[in-house]
Amino acid sequence: MSELLLIAINVWLLFFISVAAGLWATYWPDSWLQRDPFPLRLYAWESATFYRGLWVTTLARRLPEAGNTFGGHSKKQLFGSDSTSLDRYLMEVRRGEWVHQISCLAAIPLFFFNPLWQALLFLLATIAVNAGFIIILRYNRIRLLGLQARFRVD
């Protein structure tokens, strides 16, 4: 098989798995999105300030928002400021992060039929592409959890 054909198959496979994850995520029950298990767990060192240092606002302006592509919800703006709206938005942020985490794993099958160097290159590229989205989603989740904490206290 030629190198170019193999690369085209790799790109198609990564795209297909990522789109399939996005489609599948719209059917997940809300109960799956109530908590932050690994890999969504936030760590003590993660803060809004940390993510602002990673130019998250610039990333958010430049990267597309496709949360509503398959019937989900766009995360460009809050649904509302009441507790129910914040809970719903938080679930959508978690759903988006899960989709991008799964998309990073989409490169694993490439190790079965590619030279090691090529599979590693595609893995790194896949992680790099999804990292910006994950950074934005984690930053938004930190901010949302802070809003929820204030809303519940007031």
Backbone bond lengths (Angstrom), bond angles and torsions (degrees), N, CA, C in turn:
res aa  C-N    CA-C-N  psi(-1)  N-CA   C-N-CA  omega(-1)  CA-C   N-CA-C  phi
1 M - - - 1.454 - - 1.537 107.72 -
2 S 1.297 116.44 136.72 1.460 119.72 -178.86 1.525 111.06 -71.79
3 E 1.320 114.47 154.58 1.476 120.97 179.28 1.531 111.85 -58.04
4 L 1.314 116.77 -44.86 1.465 120.26 -177.59 1.520 111.67 -64.48
5 L 1.315 117.16 -39.19 1.460 120.36 178.33 1.525 110.15 -65.64
6 L 1.313 117.30 -42.31 1.463 121.58 178.56 1.525 110.71 -62.89
7 I 1.315 116.91 -41.67 1.468 120.47 177.50 1.522 110.31 -63.61
8 A 1.323 117.51 -43.15 1.470 121.19 178.31 1.528 111.05 -61.87
9 I 1.319 117.47 -40.90 1.468 121.25 177.81 1.521 110.02 -64.45
10 N 1.322 117.05 -41.64 1.472 121.15 178.42 1.523 111.44 -60.62
11 V 1.316 116.05 -47.60 1.466 120.41 180.00 1.525 109.85 -61.62
12 W 1.315 116.78 -45.24 1.468 120.98 179.74 1.525 110.46 -61.12
13 L 1.340 117.70 -44.53 1.463 121.70 -179.30 1.525 111.17 -62.53
14 L 1.327 116.91 -45.04 1.466 120.39 179.02 1.526 111.01 -62.76
15 F 1.319 116.04 -43.13 1.455 120.43 178.60 1.526 110.45 -63.24
16 F 1.321 117.29 -46.06 1.463 122.09 -178.58 1.533 111.04 -60.96
17 I 1.321 117.68 -47.27 1.466 120.65 -179.16 1.524 110.58 -64.28
18 S 1.319 117.72 -40.40 1.467 120.94 179.62 1.527 111.47 -65.26
19 V 1.326 116.68 -43.66 1.470 120.52 177.93 1.524 110.32 -65.74
20 A 1.325 116.72 -41.33 1.466 120.49 178.76 1.529 111.03 -62.53
21 A 1.332 117.33 -39.24 1.470 120.58 177.18 1.526 110.48 -63.31
22 G 1.335 116.88 -41.91 1.471 120.55 177.86 1.517 112.01 -63.47
23 L 1.315 116.98 -40.97 1.467 121.21 178.10 1.521 110.88 -66.94
24 W 1.321 116.58 -46.50 1.464 121.52 -179.71 1.533 110.93 -60.13
25 A 1.322 116.54 -38.60 1.469 121.14 -176.16 1.526 112.58 -62.00
26 T 1.318 117.95 -28.16 1.469 119.44 -179.78 1.520 111.94 -68.76
27 Y 1.320 117.12 -16.39 1.468 121.38 -179.65 1.525 113.28 -99.84
28 W 1.318 117.67 -0.52 1.456 120.42 -179.54 1.521 110.24 -67.58
29 P 1.320 117.50 139.75 1.471 119.41 175.28 1.530 110.65 -69.09
30 D 1.309 115.62 148.91 1.470 120.44 179.58 1.520 112.11 -57.54
31 S 1.319 117.18 -29.72 1.468 120.35 -178.51 1.531 111.83 -61.37
32 W 1.328 118.35 -24.45 1.464 121.47 178.00 1.527 111.34 -73.38
33 L 1.307 117.17 -16.38 1.463 120.87 -170.98 1.527 112.34 -114.20
34 Q 1.309 116.89 21.94 1.469 121.53 -177.57 1.527 112.96 -87.95
35 R 1.324 117.45 -19.66 1.467 121.39 -175.47 1.521 110.78 -128.97
36 D 1.314 114.72 175.79 1.465 121.63 -178.99 1.532 110.66 -120.34
37 P 1.332 117.93 71.20 1.473 119.00 177.25 1.530 109.91 -73.68
38 F 1.332 116.65 172.35 1.460 119.79 173.53 1.521 107.54 -58.75
39 P 1.281 120.35 134.54 1.455 132.23 9.05 1.531 114.08 -94.39
40 L 1.335 118.14 7.40 1.457 120.34 -178.61 1.527 112.88 -82.14
41 R 1.309 116.95 -14.11 1.459 120.68 -176.70 1.527 111.09 -52.26
42 L 1.320 115.94 131.71 1.469 121.19 176.36 1.526 108.87 -88.04
43 Y 1.302 115.68 141.17 1.455 121.49 -178.15 1.524 110.29 -102.93
44 A 1.328 116.55 160.86 1.468 121.93 -175.36 1.525 112.04 -58.15
45 W 1.320 118.25 -33.49 1.460 121.57 -177.34 1.524 112.74 -77.41
46 E 1.325 117.15 -12.15 1.464 119.85 -179.49 1.527 109.63 -82.34
47 S 1.300 114.57 127.26 1.464 120.78 178.56 1.521 108.44 -147.25
48 A 1.310 115.85 165.50 1.467 120.25 176.97 1.530 109.55 -60.25
49 T 1.323 117.27 -37.41 1.469 121.46 179.40 1.528 110.99 -63.12
50 F 1.333 116.46 -42.43 1.460 120.55 178.03 1.526 110.56 -58.76
51 Y 1.330 117.23 -46.96 1.461 120.86 -177.53 1.532 112.05 -71.15
52 R 1.327 117.33 -31.46 1.469 118.80 174.65 1.529 110.43 -64.29
53 G 1.345 116.62 -31.42 1.460 121.25 175.48 1.529 112.25 -66.75
54 L 1.315 116.75 -19.22 1.472 121.71 176.89 1.526 111.17 -93.82
55 W 1.318 117.01 15.61 1.468 123.59 178.50 1.524 112.38 59.58
56 V 1.322 115.71 42.67 1.462 119.98 -176.24 1.524 112.16 -62.46
57 T 1.323 118.41 -35.24 1.469 119.23 -178.85 1.532 110.81 -68.39
58 T 1.327 117.37 -35.61 1.465 120.59 175.64 1.524 110.11 -66.50
59 L 1.326 116.41 -43.93 1.466 120.50 177.08 1.525 110.64 -58.73
60 A 1.321 116.34 -44.68 1.466 120.59 -177.44 1.525 111.75 -62.86
61 R 1.306 116.77 -34.67 1.473 119.75 177.96 1.525 112.10 -72.52
62 R 1.325 116.84 -31.28 1.467 120.55 -172.64 1.523 114.69 -93.86
63 L 1.321 117.44 -29.07 1.467 119.25 -177.16 1.522 110.52 -87.83
64 P 1.314 117.19 145.00 1.470 119.89 -178.82 1.524 112.18 -73.45
65 E 1.304 116.10 153.40 1.464 123.27 174.89 1.519 106.35 -110.03
66 A 1.326 116.43 115.56 1.467 120.42 -176.92 1.525 111.64 -121.95
67 G 1.322 117.01 23.59 1.461 120.93 -177.47 1.516 114.23 -60.87
68 N 1.313 116.79 -24.88 1.464 119.41 -178.33 1.530 112.85 -98.65
69 T 1.328 117.35 10.43 1.456 121.51 -176.61 1.528 112.66 -59.71
70 F 1.324 117.93 -44.01 1.462 121.28 -175.65 1.527 112.24 -108.68
71 G 1.307 117.13 25.63 1.455 120.07 179.59 1.512 113.86 99.65
72 G 1.335 116.94 2.35 1.456 120.29 175.89 1.526 109.30 -77.73
73 H 1.322 116.34 -155.67 1.456 120.78 -177.83 1.520 110.00 -123.79
74 S 1.315 116.35 138.69 1.448 121.85 175.68 1.530 109.17 -67.87
75 K 1.321 115.75 145.27 1.456 120.59 179.27 1.517 111.57 -110.33
76 K 1.330 116.92 21.02 1.463 120.79 179.66 1.525 112.10 -67.19
77 Q 1.314 117.48 -30.76 1.464 119.72 178.75 1.521 109.70 -147.64
78 L 1.326 114.84 157.77 1.465 120.49 179.48 1.522 110.84 -61.63
79 F 1.318 115.79 148.12 1.466 121.11 177.80 1.526 110.83 -76.08
80 G 1.307 116.73 -23.11 1.460 123.54 -178.43 1.518 107.98 169.09
81 S 1.318 117.87 177.01 1.464 119.78 -176.98 1.530 112.71 -108.20
82 D 1.328 117.71 2.03 1.460 119.57 177.99 1.530 109.79 -79.80
83 S 1.318 116.14 166.55 1.463 122.55 -176.22 1.530 112.36 -57.81
84 T 1.318 117.29 -42.73 1.472 121.22 -179.18 1.526 110.98 -64.32
85 S 1.316 117.53 -42.25 1.468 121.50 179.17 1.519 111.29 -65.47
86 L 1.344 116.78 -41.03 1.461 119.96 177.89 1.521 110.78 -64.06
87 D 1.337 117.49 -41.69 1.464 121.23 177.54 1.526 110.94 -60.86
88 R 1.332 116.62 -43.48 1.469 121.58 -179.48 1.536 110.51 -64.67
89 Y 1.318 116.29 -44.28 1.465 120.40 179.87 1.527 110.41 -64.22
90 L 1.321 116.61 -40.35 1.459 121.17 178.76 1.530 110.80 -61.60
91 M 1.327 117.08 -40.09 1.467 120.23 176.42 1.525 110.86 -63.30
92 E 1.321 117.53 -39.23 1.467 120.49 179.74 1.530 111.31 -67.82
93 V 1.323 116.48 -35.85 1.461 120.28 177.07 1.533 109.46 -65.83
94 R 1.331 116.38 -43.29 1.469 119.73 176.75 1.522 110.98 -62.26
95 R 1.324 117.06 -43.25 1.467 121.22 178.80 1.534 109.89 -58.42
96 G 1.325 116.65 -45.66 1.455 120.90 179.10 1.519 112.39 -62.22
97 E 1.317 116.19 -41.59 1.462 118.34 179.72 1.525 110.81 -66.58
98 W 1.329 117.07 -41.44 1.466 119.59 176.23 1.524 111.01 -57.41
99 V 1.323 116.87 -45.04 1.465 120.52 -178.87 1.531 110.38 -59.62
100 H 1.315 117.52 -43.47 1.462 119.76 -179.24 1.526 111.95 -72.52
101 Q 1.331 117.50 -31.29 1.469 119.91 174.36 1.527 110.09 -66.18
102 I 1.332 116.41 -43.96 1.469 120.56 177.83 1.523 110.11 -63.43
103 S 1.320 116.71 -39.04 1.466 120.20 178.67 1.530 111.40 -61.18
104 C 1.317 117.47 -33.77 1.472 120.24 176.04 1.526 110.70 -64.29
105 L 1.320 115.95 -36.89 1.470 120.31 179.55 1.525 112.53 -73.52
106 A 1.318 117.26 -13.71 1.466 121.20 -178.12 1.520 112.05 -61.36
107 A 1.316 117.94 -20.51 1.464 120.51 -178.87 1.528 112.58 -78.71
108 I 1.303 118.50 -13.34 1.474 120.90 -177.49 1.532 112.82 -59.28
109 P 1.342 120.20 -43.59 1.476 118.40 178.96 1.538 113.73 -60.30
110 L 1.314 117.14 -21.20 1.458 119.58 -179.62 1.528 112.48 -65.11
111 F 1.319 117.16 -23.30 1.457 120.80 179.64 1.531 112.14 -68.67
112 F 1.340 117.18 -17.78 1.460 120.28 -178.08 1.524 113.70 -81.71
113 F 1.325 118.45 -23.57 1.460 118.98 -176.22 1.525 114.44 -135.34
114 N 1.314 117.06 18.54 1.463 121.87 178.83 1.522 109.79 -125.09
115 P 1.319 116.43 156.82 1.469 118.15 168.81 1.535 108.48 -60.92
116 L 1.314 116.36 148.16 1.462 121.31 -176.13 1.520 111.99 -53.93
117 W 1.320 118.26 -44.45 1.464 121.30 -177.69 1.527 111.08 -61.53
118 Q 1.331 115.80 -37.85 1.467 119.43 -177.94 1.531 110.72 -72.89
119 A 1.328 116.60 -41.19 1.461 120.22 177.76 1.526 110.50 -62.61
120 L 1.325 117.01 -42.35 1.470 120.71 177.90 1.520 111.32 -63.54
121 L 1.318 116.42 -40.89 1.460 120.55 178.39 1.532 110.88 -61.60
122 F 1.324 116.84 -44.47 1.465 120.33 178.57 1.533 111.11 -67.50
123 L 1.324 117.83 -37.01 1.467 120.65 176.69 1.526 110.28 -61.21
124 L 1.323 116.88 -47.81 1.469 120.66 179.57 1.531 111.06 -63.17
125 A 1.318 117.00 -41.33 1.467 120.40 179.30 1.529 110.38 -65.06
126 T 1.325 117.06 -41.22 1.463 121.30 179.73 1.525 110.77 -63.96
127 I 1.317 116.10 -43.53 1.468 120.00 177.62 1.530 110.19 -64.38
128 A 1.313 117.46 -42.65 1.469 121.09 180.00 1.522 111.36 -61.76
129 V 1.321 117.32 -42.58 1.467 120.58 -179.85 1.528 110.72 -65.17
130 N 1.317 117.19 -42.45 1.466 120.57 -176.68 1.524 113.30 -81.25
131 A 1.330 117.61 -21.26 1.467 120.87 -176.79 1.524 112.33 -59.33
132 G 1.317 117.90 -41.49 1.465 120.37 179.28 1.522 111.92 -59.71
133 F 1.323 116.37 -43.36 1.464 120.29 179.06 1.529 110.98 -66.31
134 I 1.326 116.43 -41.25 1.465 120.46 179.73 1.526 110.09 -64.23
135 I 1.310 117.65 -40.76 1.471 121.66 177.94 1.535 109.83 -59.22
136 I 1.317 116.89 -47.41 1.476 120.90 179.62 1.521 110.81 -61.40
137 L 1.315 116.83 -45.33 1.466 120.83 -177.07 1.525 111.77 -67.28
138 R 1.316 117.95 -40.14 1.473 120.76 177.98 1.532 110.36 -65.86
139 Y 1.311 116.91 -41.95 1.462 121.59 177.34 1.537 110.32 -59.82
140 N 1.313 115.92 -46.42 1.467 119.51 179.41 1.524 111.46 -64.55
141 R 1.321 117.06 -36.52 1.468 119.27 179.46 1.521 111.11 -66.56
142 I 1.330 116.99 -40.10 1.464 120.71 176.56 1.527 110.11 -59.97
143 R 1.312 116.75 -45.80 1.465 121.12 179.33 1.527 111.24 -64.31
144 L 1.327 116.77 -41.81 1.465 120.36 179.76 1.525 111.68 -64.96
145 L 1.306 116.70 -42.50 1.467 119.68 179.09 1.531 110.40 -63.00
146 G 1.332 116.76 -36.36 1.469 120.27 175.00 1.518 111.80 -65.01
147 L 1.334 116.59 -42.18 1.471 120.57 176.62 1.523 111.22 -62.74
148 Q 1.315 116.03 -43.16 1.466 119.91 179.02 1.517 111.11 -61.19
149 A 1.324 116.90 -43.00 1.469 120.92 -179.58 1.527 109.97 -61.92
150 R 1.326 117.17 -43.02 1.464 119.93 177.76 1.505 112.13 -67.32
151 F 1.311 116.91 -39.15 1.471 121.93 -177.87 1.530 110.47 -65.37
152 R 1.323 116.99 -40.02 1.462 121.16 -177.70 1.532 112.29 -74.02
153 V 1.352 115.55 -26.51 1.470 120.18 -179.20 1.529 109.87 -79.18
154 D 1.328 116.75 -41.47 1.478 120.38 -175.92 1.503 113.25 -66.24
